[in-house]
Amino acid sequence: MKSNYSNAAQLKDLMTAPPMTAEQHAQVMRKRIEQRRKVEEARDLKRAIGWQLDKR
């Protein structure tokens, strides 16, 4: 089973770090959404190409 906890940061460092600002959070979320859209578009393109090849 793959572990989701691959961050090697110490707990003390994580607990004493200042919280993320709203702007930082928005930037992280925009980047995550952009990456997910790229993956979805690539998957859709791959399916469309495969469907066209099957029709021949």
SEFIZA-3560 file (N, C-alpha, C; in Angstrom, 3 decimals):
REM SEFIZA-3560
<numar><xx>0.841</xx><yy>-1.183</yy><zz>0.000</zz><atom>N</atom></numar>
<numar><xx>0.000</xx><yy>0.000</yy><zz>0.000</zz><atom>CA</atom></numar>
<numar><xx>0.882</xx><yy>1.240</yy><zz>0.000</zz><atom>C</atom></numar>
<numar><xx>0.547</xx><yy>2.197</yy><zz>-0.853</zz><atom>N</atom></numar>
<numar><xx>1.328</xx><yy>3.427</yy><zz>-0.966</zz><atom>CA</atom></numar>
<numar><xx>0.932</xx><yy>4.398</yy><zz>0.152</zz><atom>C</atom></numar>
<numar><xx>1.933</xx><yy>5.005</yy><zz>0.755</zz><atom>N</atom></numar>
<numar><xx>1.689</xx><yy>5.956</yy><zz>1.832</zz><atom>CA</atom></numar>
<numar><xx>1.438</xx><yy>7.348</yy><zz>1.272</zz><atom>C</atom></numar>
<numar><xx>0.447</xx><yy>8.028</yy><zz>1.814</zz><atom>N</atom></numar>
<numar><xx>0.162</xx><yy>9.407</yy><zz>1.425</zz><atom>CA</atom></numar>
<numar><xx>1.016</xx><yy>10.391</yy><zz>2.210</zz><atom>C</atom></numar>
<numar><xx>1.764</xx><yy>9.905</yy><zz>3.181</zz><atom>N</atom></numar>
<numar><xx>2.530</xx><yy>10.760</yy><zz>4.071</zz><atom>CA</atom></numar>
<numar><xx>4.009</xx><yy>10.721</yy><zz>3.699</zz><atom>C</atom></numar>
<numar><xx>4.361</xx><yy>11.326</yy><zz>2.579</zz><atom>N</atom></numar>
<numar><xx>5.737</xx><yy>11.302</yy><zz>2.107</zz><atom>CA</atom></numar>
<numar><xx>6.506</xx><yy>12.562</yy><zz>2.504</zz><atom>C</atom></numar>
<numar><xx>5.879</xx><yy>13.487</yy><zz>3.233</zz><atom>N</atom></numar>
<numar><xx>6.546</xx><yy>14.706</yy><zz>3.653</zz><atom>CA</atom></numar>
<numar><xx>7.470</xx><yy>14.398</yy><zz>4.830</zz><atom>C</atom></numar>
<numar><xx>8.723</xx><yy>14.804</yy><zz>4.713</zz><atom>N</atom></numar>
<numar><xx>9.706</xx><yy>14.513</yy><zz>5.747</zz><atom>CA</atom></numar>
<numar><xx>9.838</xx><yy>15.639</yy><zz>6.767</zz><atom>C</atom></numar>
<numar><xx>8.953</xx><yy>16.607</yy><zz>6.743</zz><atom>N</atom></numar>
<numar><xx>9.027</xx><yy>17.729</yy><zz>7.679</zz><atom>CA</atom></numar>
<numar><xx>8.732</xx><yy>17.247</yy><zz>9.100</zz><atom>C</atom></numar>
<numar><xx>9.380</xx><yy>17.873</yy><zz>10.056</zz><atom>N</atom></numar>
<numar><xx>9.155</xx><yy>17.554</yy><zz>11.452</zz><atom>CA</atom></numar>
<numar><xx>7.819</xx><yy>18.141</yy><zz>11.910</zz><atom>C</atom></numar>
<numar><xx>7.138</xx><yy>17.439</yy><zz>12.798</zz><atom>N</atom></numar>
<numar><xx>5.838</xx><yy>17.890</yy><zz>13.285</zz><atom>CA</atom></numar>
<numar><xx>5.940</xx><yy>19.272</yy><zz>13.924</zz><atom>C</atom></numar>
<numar><xx>6.981</xx><yy>19.519</yy><zz>14.693</zz><atom>N</atom></numar>
<numar><xx>7.152</xx><yy>20.822</yy><zz>15.345</zz><atom>CA</atom></numar>
<numar><xx>7.209</xx><yy>21.935</yy><zz>14.301</zz><atom>C</atom></numar>
<numar><xx>7.942</xx><yy>21.690</yy><zz>13.196</zz><atom>N</atom></numar>
<numar><xx>8.040</xx><yy>22.695</yy><zz>12.135</zz><atom>CA</atom></numar>
<numar><xx>6.686</xx><yy>22.961</yy><zz>11.497</zz><atom>C</atom></numar>
<numar><xx>5.923</xx><yy>21.898</yy><zz>11.314</zz><atom>N</atom></numar>
<numar><xx>4.596</xx><yy>22.061</yy><zz>10.711</zz><atom>CA</atom></numar>
<numar><xx>3.632</xx><yy>22.803</yy><zz>11.634</zz><atom>C</atom></numar>
<numar><xx>3.719</xx><yy>22.520</yy><zz>12.916</zz><atom>N</atom></numar>
<numar><xx>2.780</xx><yy>23.107</yy><zz>13.868</zz><atom>CA</atom></numar>
<numar><xx>3.115</xx><yy>24.560</yy><zz>14.200</zz><atom>C</atom></numar>
<numar><xx>4.365</xx><yy>24.966</yy><zz>14.022</zz><atom>N</atom></numar>
<numar><xx>4.743</xx><yy>26.342</yy><zz>14.369</zz><atom>CA</atom></numar>
<numar><xx>4.814</xx><yy>27.254</yy><zz>13.151</zz><atom>C</atom></numar>
<numar><xx>4.625</xx><yy>26.701</yy><zz>11.973</zz><atom>N</atom></numar>
<numar><xx>4.650</xx><yy>27.524</yy><zz>10.761</zz><atom>CA</atom></numar>
<numar><xx>3.386</xx><yy>28.378</yy><zz>10.695</zz><atom>C</atom></numar>
<numar><xx>3.496</xx><yy>29.605</yy><zz>10.196</zz><atom>N</atom></numar>
<numar><xx>2.293</xx><yy>30.440</yy><zz>10.078</zz><atom>CA</atom></numar>
<numar><xx>1.323</xx><yy>29.842</yy><zz>9.057</zz><atom>C</atom></numar>
<numar><xx>0.048</xx><yy>30.037</yy><zz>9.264</zz><atom>N</atom></numar>
<numar><xx>-0.934</xx><yy>29.478</yy><zz>8.321</zz><atom>CA</atom></numar>
<numar><xx>-0.817</xx><yy>30.130</yy><zz>6.939</zz><atom>C</atom></numar>
<numar><xx>-1.297</xx><yy>29.432</yy><zz>5.965</zz><atom>N</atom></numar>
<numar><xx>-1.272</xx><yy>29.911</yy><zz>4.582</zz><atom>CA</atom></numar>
<numar><xx>-2.273</xx><yy>31.066</yy><zz>4.441</zz><atom>C</atom></numar>
<numar><xx>-1.879</xx><yy>32.080</yy><zz>3.710</zz><atom>N</atom></numar>
<numar><xx>-2.802</xx><yy>33.190</yy><zz>3.477</zz><atom>CA</atom></numar>
<numar><xx>-3.849</xx><yy>32.772</yy><zz>2.449</zz><atom>C</atom></numar>
<numar><xx>-4.901</xx><yy>33.529</yy><zz>2.362</zz><atom>N</atom></numar>
<numar><xx>-5.958</xx><yy>33.237</yy><zz>1.393</zz><atom>CA</atom></numar>
<numar><xx>-5.425</xx><yy>33.299</yy><zz>-0.036</zz><atom>C</atom></numar>
<numar><xx>-4.547</xx><yy>34.246</yy><zz>-0.301</zz><atom>N</atom></numar>
<numar><xx>-3.957</xx><yy>34.368</yy><zz>-1.642</zz><atom>CA</atom></numar>
<numar><xx>-3.089</xx><yy>33.164</yy><zz>-1.972</zz><atom>C</atom></numar>
<numar><xx>-2.290</xx><yy>32.706</yy><zz>-1.004</zz><atom>N</atom></numar>
<numar><xx>-1.463</xx><yy>31.521</yy><zz>-1.226</zz><atom>CA</atom></numar>
<numar><xx>-2.337</xx><yy>30.296</yy><zz>-1.493</zz><atom>C</atom></numar>
<numar><xx>-3.388</xx><yy>30.161</yy><zz>-0.713</zz><atom>N</atom></numar>
<numar><xx>-4.300</xx><yy>29.031</yy><zz>-0.889</zz><atom>CA</atom></numar>
<numar><xx>-4.947</xx><yy>29.075</yy><zz>-2.267</zz><atom>C</atom></numar>
<numar><xx>-5.385</xx><yy>30.239</yy><zz>-2.680</zz><atom>N</atom></numar>
<numar><xx>-6.008</xx><yy>30.385</yy><zz>-3.994</zz><atom>CA</atom></numar>
<numar><xx>-5.020</xx><yy>30.028</yy><zz>-5.101</zz><atom>C</atom></numar>
<numar><xx>-3.780</xx><yy>30.425</yy><zz>-4.943</zz><atom>N</atom></numar>
<numar><xx>-2.754</xx><yy>30.120</yy><zz>-5.937</zz><atom>CA</atom></numar>
<numar><xx>-2.507</xx><yy>28.607</yy><zz>-6.020</zz><atom>C</atom></numar>
<numar><xx>-2.417</xx><yy>27.944</yy><zz>-4.875</zz><atom>N</atom></numar>
<numar><xx>-2.224</xx><yy>26.491</yy><zz>-4.848</zz><atom>CA</atom></numar>
<numar><xx>-3.407</xx><yy>25.786</yy><zz>-5.509</zz><atom>C</atom></numar>
<numar><xx>-4.615</xx><yy>26.242</yy><zz>-5.197</zz><atom>N</atom></numar>
<numar><xx>-5.808</xx><yy>25.600</yy><zz>-5.757</zz><atom>CA</atom></numar>
<numar><xx>-5.896</xx><yy>25.823</yy><zz>-7.265</zz><atom>C</atom></numar>
<numar><xx>-5.549</xx><yy>27.023</yy><zz>-7.741</zz><atom>N</atom></numar>
<numar><xx>-5.550</xx><yy>27.281</yy><zz>-9.190</zz><atom>CA</atom></numar>
<numar><xx>-4.573</xx><yy>26.360</yy><zz>-9.907</zz><atom>C</atom></numar>
<numar><xx>-3.399</xx><yy>26.176</yy><zz>-9.326</zz><atom>N</atom></numar>
<numar><xx>-2.392</xx><yy>25.302</yy><zz>-9.924</zz><atom>CA</atom></numar>
<numar><xx>-2.889</xx><yy>23.856</yy><zz>-9.944</zz><atom>C</atom></numar>
<numar><xx>-3.495</xx><yy>23.410</yy><zz>-8.871</zz><atom>N</atom></numar>
<numar><xx>-4.013</xx><yy>22.040</yy><zz>-8.787</zz><atom>CA</atom></numar>
<numar><xx>-5.126</xx><yy>21.810</yy><zz>-9.808</zz><atom>C</atom></numar>
<numar><xx>-6.017</xx><yy>22.790</yy><zz>-9.949</zz><atom>N</atom></numar>
<numar><xx>-7.113</xx><yy>22.684</yy><zz>-10.913</zz><atom>CA</atom></numar>
<numar><xx>-6.575</xx><yy>22.669</yy><zz>-12.332</zz><atom>C</atom></numar>
<numar><xx>-5.584</xx><yy>23.512</yy><zz>-12.617</zz><atom>N</atom></numar>
<numar><xx>-4.985</xx><yy>23.557</yy><zz>-13.950</zz><atom>CA</atom></numar>
<numar><xx>-4.344</xx><yy>22.212</yy><zz>-14.306</zz><atom>C</atom></numar>
<numar><xx>-3.627</xx><yy>21.626</yy><zz>-13.351</zz><atom>N</atom></numar>
<numar><xx>-2.996</xx><yy>20.326</yy><zz>-13.602</zz><atom>CA</atom></numar>
<numar><xx>-4.054</xx><yy>19.248</yy><zz>-13.843</zz><atom>C</atom></numar>
<numar><xx>-5.120</xx><yy>19.268</yy><zz>-13.061</zz><atom>N</atom></numar>
<numar><xx>-6.177</xx><yy>18.271</yy><zz>-13.226</zz><atom>CA</atom></numar>
<numar><xx>-6.860</xx><yy>18.418</yy><zz>-14.583</zz><atom>C</atom></numar>
<numar><xx>-7.089</xx><yy>19.647</yy><zz>-15.025</zz><atom>N</atom></numar>
<numar><xx>-7.698</xx><yy>19.874</yy><zz>-16.337</zz><atom>CA</atom></numar>
<numar><xx>-6.808</xx><yy>19.359</yy><zz>-17.460</zz><atom>C</atom></numar>
<numar><xx>-5.499</xx><yy>19.567</yy><zz>-17.340</zz><atom>N</atom></numar>
<numar><xx>-4.573</xx><yy>19.067</yy><zz>-18.358</zz><atom>CA</atom></numar>
<numar><xx>-4.637</xx><yy>17.546</yy><zz>-18.447</zz><atom>C</atom></numar>
<numar><xx>-4.670</xx><yy>16.887</yy><zz>-17.304</zz><atom>N</atom></numar>
<numar><xx>-4.747</xx><yy>15.425</yy><zz>-17.284</zz><atom>CA</atom></numar>
<numar><xx>-6.064</xx><yy>14.960</yy><zz>-17.898</zz><atom>C</atom></numar>
<numar><xx>-7.167</xx><yy>15.626</yy><zz>-17.550</zz><atom>N</atom></numar>
<numar><xx>-8.474</xx><yy>15.245</yy><zz>-18.088</zz><atom>CA</atom></numar>
<numar><xx>-8.532</xx><yy>15.474</yy><zz>-19.598</zz><atom>C</atom></numar>
<numar><xx>-7.989</xx><yy>16.575</yy><zz>-20.067</zz><atom>N</atom></numar>
<numar><xx>-7.992</xx><yy>16.845</yy><zz>-21.508</zz><atom>CA</atom></numar>
<numar><xx>-7.148</xx><yy>15.824</yy><zz>-22.258</zz><atom>C</atom></numar>
<numar><xx>-6.008</xx><yy>15.448</yy><zz>-21.695</zz><atom>N</atom></numar>
<numar><xx>-5.157</xx><yy>14.446</yy><zz>-22.338</zz><atom>CA</atom></numar>
<numar><xx>-5.879</xx><yy>13.103</yy><zz>-22.383</zz><atom>C</atom></numar>
<numar><xx>-6.569</xx><yy>12.756</yy><zz>-21.316</zz><atom>N</atom></numar>
<numar><xx>-7.314</xx><yy>11.486</yy><zz>-21.270</zz><atom>CA</atom></numar>
<numar><xx>-8.443</xx><yy>11.499</yy><zz>-22.291</zz><atom>C</atom></numar>
<numar><xx>-9.161</xx><yy>12.601</yy><zz>-22.384</zz><atom>N</atom></numar>
<numar><xx>-10.249</xx><yy>12.707</yy><zz>-23.357</zz><atom>CA</atom></numar>
<numar><xx>-9.728</xx><yy>12.628</yy><zz>-24.787</zz><atom>C</atom></numar>
<numar><xx>-8.599</xx><yy>13.280</yy><zz>-25.051</zz><atom>N</atom></numar>
<numar><xx>-8.000</xx><yy>13.244</yy><zz>-26.384</zz><atom>CA</atom></numar>
<numar><xx>-7.569</xx><yy>11.821</yy><zz>-26.733</zz><atom>C</atom></numar>
<numar><xx>-6.980</xx><yy>11.140</yy><zz>-25.767</zz><atom>N</atom></numar>
<numar><xx>-6.547</xx><yy>9.762</yy><zz>-25.982</zz><atom>CA</atom></numar>
<numar><xx>-7.761</xx><yy>8.872</yy><zz>-26.307</zz><atom>C</atom></numar>
<numar><xx>-8.845</xx><yy>9.056</yy><zz>-25.585</zz><atom>N</atom></numar>
<numar><xx>-10.059</xx><yy>8.270</yy><zz>-25.846</zz><atom>CA</atom></numar>
<numar><xx>-10.636</xx><yy>8.588</yy><zz>-27.223</zz><atom>C</atom></numar>
<numar><xx>-10.636</xx><yy>9.863</yy><zz>-27.604</zz><atom>N</atom></numar>
<numar><xx>-11.180</xx><yy>10.265</yy><zz>-28.895</zz><atom>CA</atom></numar>
<numar><xx>-10.355</xx><yy>9.671</yy><zz>-30.036</zz><atom>C</atom></numar>
<numar><xx>-9.048</xx><yy>9.692</yy><zz>-29.884</zz><atom>N</atom></numar>
<numar><xx>-8.188</xx><yy>9.115</yy><zz>-30.914</zz><atom>CA</atom></numar>
<numar><xx>-8.406</xx><yy>7.614</yy><zz>-30.992</zz><atom>C</atom></numar>
<numar><xx>-8.504</xx><yy>6.962</yy><zz>-29.859</zz><atom>N</atom></numar>
<numar><xx>-8.762</xx><yy>5.528</yy><zz>-29.844</zz><atom>CA</atom></numar>
<numar><xx>-10.092</xx><yy>5.183</yy><zz>-30.466</zz><atom>C</atom></numar>
<numar><xx>-11.105</xx><yy>5.991</yy><zz>-30.217</zz><atom>N</atom></numar>
<numar><xx>-12.442</xx><yy>5.758</yy><zz>-30.787</zz><atom>CA</atom></numar>
<numar><xx>-12.409</xx><yy>5.917</yy><zz>-32.303</zz><atom>C</atom></numar>
<numar><xx>-11.670</xx><yy>6.911</yy><zz>-32.789</zz><atom>N</atom></numar>
<numar><xx>-11.563</xx><yy>7.121</yy><zz>-34.236</zz><atom>CA</atom></numar>
<numar><xx>-10.821</xx><yy>5.967</yy><zz>-34.908</zz><atom>C</atom></numar>
<numar><xx>-9.810</xx><yy>5.447</yy><zz>-34.247</zz><atom>N</atom></numar>
<numar><xx>-9.058</xx><yy>4.334</yy><zz>-34.822</zz><atom>CA</atom></numar>
<numar><xx>-9.903</xx><yy>3.052</yy><zz>-34.858</zz><atom>C</atom></numar>
<numar><xx>-10.794</xx><yy>2.899</yy><zz>-33.884</zz><atom>N</atom></numar>
<numar><xx>-11.673</xx><yy>1.740</yy><zz>-33.854</zz><atom>CA</atom></numar>
<numar><xx>-12.720</xx><yy>1.790</yy><zz>-34.955</zz><atom>C</atom></numar>
<numar><xx>-13.101</xx><yy>2.990</yy><zz>-35.377</zz><atom>N</atom></numar>
<numar><xx>-14.139</xx><yy>3.162</yy><zz>-36.393</zz><atom>CA</atom></numar>
<numar><xx>-13.640</xx><yy>2.772</yy><zz>-37.785</zz><atom>C</atom></numar>
<numar><xx>-12.333</xx><yy>2.764</yy><zz>-38.006</zz><atom>N</atom></numar>
<numar><xx>-11.760</xx><yy>2.476</yy><zz>-39.332</zz><atom>CA</atom></numar>
<numar><xx>-11.866</xx><yy>1.047</yy><zz>-39.690</zz><atom>C</atom></numar>
//
